[in-house]
Amino acid sequence: MSELIVERLSRLRITSQTEVTPHRFLYQWDGKPCFARGELVALTGKAKSGKTYMASILMALAETSPVMGLSRLLGDTEDPLTPLSVLWIDTEQSEDSTKEILCTRLATMMGHAPDDTRFAVYNLRQENWQNRLELVEATITIHKPDLVIFDGIRDVVGDINDYQQAQNVLTKLLSIASWSDACIVCVLHQNKAIEDKTLRGALGTELQNKSFETYECAKDPETHLITVRQTATRKYDIAAKLTFTVDNDGLPVPSMAVTSAAKPSFTPIYDISPLNPAYLTPQGKIDHAKLFGYILQDGKRMMWLQLKAVVMKVANIRSFSFADTVIKEAYINGVIRYVEDHLQNKLYEYVSPQTEIF
């Protein structure tokens, strides 16, 4: 055996004394960490089952938290207002559809247009499948994202049932995830048969084997509710389900879980968590002056949806409606007010005790 092989094996060996970096996660769901850095995550489901909607929620979480029970998992020193860097690679939809999701759906969910310095979007549908994986690696090298949405991984192979191609692609993606320290979410369809929920082809088999977690999207044909649940994980089992519907504007909105058309079971998505005590009065009520003084400090202005997202994050509010009430109370009490920009968008700002109200 050559000395080079021995030296190489010594670098690869893991012992009880080996120092390794523990997993770090971008999000948490039902109190459990999920979407690990440096790993692949599979997002699957039948055609038109809500996979891209779920991907949109994950992308919105980069700046907005919580979203329907999911939230950012913040480190000890991380500023809760600092957004994640996101890369979205779309190989399936037209450029028009990609831009519509970016500029309408995501912008509405986040309360503002995505920041191009932190939000990179590429449509690779017109590229040959042989070139796409190289372009994916290049975009990750350029943008250094925290989260990658790869929609869809099927389009980097010529034959989805070619095991050699599947192995090569997944080996390459695992390597990219490791050196980039990004969480790469790979979107792939399930097989077409209704009862068959396995991921499509040899590529699906390899993705299932190599992924740190798998999440399944399913759409009820009668209620049109979309349900997302974790179906596999290497570490933290998550029993919770995320249930939402799509409104008339094509936006995902939280819904109640309906178990059958005849007998609905109304289970709120949101769990009950204690409010952040730093922004409460001695009587346990929201201290509007402290809360909005912190969020809108230094003359900062925000649109309603963005403000609501930050209020929920900072005050640890889990209910959309309660967050709306907090903002309305602050407005009625003169703690905040709105001004209009040149596009007639309403921007809310903090009214300090020294500010002249007019």
MORABEL-V56676 format. One record per run of one state. SS is the DSSP state (alpha for helix, beta for strand, coil for the rest). FROM is the first residue (numbers start at 1). LEN is the number of residues. Records with the same first field share a line. If there is no record, write none. Layout:
# MORABEL-V56676
SS=FROM-LEN  FROM-LEN
This chain:
# MORABEL-V56676
coil=1-2  13-12  30-2  37-3  46-5  61-6  68-2  73-13  91-4  111-8  124-5  144-3  152-1  157-6  181-2  191-8  200-1  211-2  220-6  234-7  247-5  255-22  281-5  287-1  296-1  300-2  303-1  316-4  333-3  341-5  351-8
alpha=3-10  51-10  95-16  129-15  153-4  163-18  201-10  277-3  288-8  297-3  304-12  320-13
beta=25-5  32-5  40-6  67-1  70-3  86-5  119-5  147-5  183-8  199-1  213-7  226-8  241-6  252-3  280-1  286-1  302-1  336-5  346-5
